[in-house]
Amino acid sequence: MKQRWFTLPAAALAALALAGCSGTPTSPAQGTTSAPAPAVPAAPAGPSATTWGLDPAGAAGRIQAAGLPVLTAEGTAEHFHAHLDVVVHGKPVTVPGGIGVTVGPDGQPDGISSLHTHDTSGIIHIEAPTAGQRYTLGQFLEEWGMLGGTGCFGPECSSEAGKWTVYVNGKAKTWGLTEVVLAAHDEIALVYGNEAAMIQPKYAFPPGL
């Protein structure tokens, strides 16, 4: 199987995405009543699918908070891949490239975790310098910056953990979501809300992964 290693700084990841009028109010005329304001539909509760971007700043701290070291190159002792889908209120959330990658003042990658992404495919790369270590969904969310201290997920971190479901290879898991262990070619779907979502039991990994 052909393997493509990521070495810093010789090989660089793709550039990381950084990510009305008013007038003077007047009082209604005496004996009249103002028309009620039109009802505005309430926004769905929970995290917003438009604010799941990656902030490169603080990447080293997030990697360390996940219990992982910042490396100068991808490890070669362990190499496998899993895939993550995130669905919020029935809509997919893009998993950013560059999770688990630190960026220097020049904007170029200068460090990497054993647990990282190269692009927005949702493929999680596990490339470690030692074999046999356990990697979890919680560690990945920590590196992304989407894991709160109270067990909630997402940028707002105001959701109830009980509203989240994780599917691993098509099978639902509603407890210990952050403890899901990543394994080779796992298809993991992190789903929020009651809206129907298509959950695939497998992901078609590209040849060589």
N, C-alpha and C positions, 0 to 999 in steps of 0.2 A: 504494500500500500504506500503510495507516495505521500510524504508528509511535508507540509510547508511550515517552517518555523518562523517565528517573529523575533527578530533580533534588533535591539536598540543600540545606537540610533540608526544603523544602516538601513533597516527596513522600517518605513513609517506607515502608520495607519492612514486611511483617508482622513481628510480634515474633519475635525469634530464639529458637529453642528452646535452652535451656541444657542448649540442652541442657540351739542345743540345750542340754540339761542335761548336767552332768558329775557324776560321783561319784568316790569314792575307789577306785582300782583295787585289785583283790585278786588274789593269786597262785592258780593252779589247785591243787587238792588233789594231794598226792603220789601219783604213779603214774597220774595222768590227764594227758591232753593237751588243750589248748584247741582249739576248732574253728577251722579256717582262716577268715580274713575273706573275705567274698564278693568276687568279682572285680568291679572297677569298670571299665566300658568306657572306653577312652582317648578323650579329646576329639580331634576332628579337628585336625591340625596347621595352622598358619597363622593369619591374622587372624580375629577374632571378628566376626560380622555384627552383634552387638549393641553394639559400641563404636566405631562409625564416626561419632559425633556431631561437631558443630562447636563449638569453643571460641572465642567471640568475642574473648577476650583475645589480644592479640598479632597481631590481623589485619593491622595496618599492617606489622609486621615480616615476616609471611609474604608479603604482596603484594610488598614490596621484595625479599625473597629470591627471588621468582619473576622478578625483573628488570623489574617494572612499577611505575609511579608510582601514588600515591594521589591520585585526582581529587576535585574537589568536586561533579562532576556527570557523568553519562554523556556520552561523546563522541558526536559526530554525523557524523564524517567516514567512519567505517566501522561498519556495522551488519549483523550476521548471527547465526545461531544454529546450534548443534550440540546433540546429545542424548547423554547418557551413562547407561548402565546399569552397575551394579556387581553381580556375582554371586559369592558366596563359598560354596563347598560346595553349590552348587545352589540357594541361597536369595538373593533380591534384597536389596541393601543400599540404604537410602534415601540419596539425595544431598541434603544439607541445603540449605535456602534460606539466603541470607546469606553464601555463600562469596564472598570478594572484597569484603566490605563491612566498614568499620570502625565501631565503636560508641563514642560518647562516654560520659562519666561519668553522664549522664542516661539511658543506655540507648537513646538514639536514634541512627540512622545518621548519621555525620558525614563519611564519605569512601567512595569506591568505586573499584574497579579497572576497567579496560577489559574484564576477564574475570571474570564473576560469575554468581551465580544469584539469582533472585527468590523461588523457592519450591522445593518438594520434587518437582517434576515430572521433574527430571534435565535440563531444558533449560539449556544454557550460553549466556549472552548475551555477545556480543562487541560492545561499543559503545565505539569508540575515538575519540580526538581527532585521530588521524592515520591515513591510509589506507595499506594495503599491509604492515602489520606482521605478523609470523608469530607465531601463538599455538599452544602445544603442550599435550598432555595432562599432561606433567610440570609445567608452570606451574600448571595448574588443581589438580593434586594437592598442589603446594606451598602454594597459597593455602588449600586445605582443611586442611592440616596432616597429610597422609597420605603424604608422600614422605620417605623416610629417606635418609641420606647414603650408604648402602651399596647402593642400588638396589632396596631392598625397599619394598613398599607396605603401607599399613594401619596401624591404631593400635598394634599390637604391634611391627611392623617386624621380625619374626623369620622371615618367609617367604622361600623361595628365589625369586628373580626368575624362574627357569626354569619355575616352576609356574604362572605367570600367562600368560594369552593375551589379546591385544586383538583384537577383531573390529571392522573398519571397514567398514560397510555390508555386513556378513555375511561378509567375507573375513578369515581368521585371520592374525595377525601375532604371532610369538613372539620377536622381537628388537627392540631399540630402542624399547621400549614407551613410554617417556616422551617420545620424539621424534615421536610421532604428531602431525601438524599438524592443527589444527581447521579444517574447511572448512564452508561453508554447507550446512546440512541433513544433515551427516554423522550417522549413527547409530553410536555407539561403545559397545562392550560390553567391560568389563574383567572378566575371569573368572578365578577361582582355584579349583583343585581338579579332580578327575576326574569329579565328578558331572555328569550331563547337564544342560545348560541350554538353554533355548529362545533362540536368537539370531535376532533379527529383522534383516533386511537394510535395513529402513526404519523411520522413526518418523513417526507422523502428527502433524505440527506443527499447532497451532491456526491458524486463519485469521489472516493478518496477520503471522505470524512467518516 
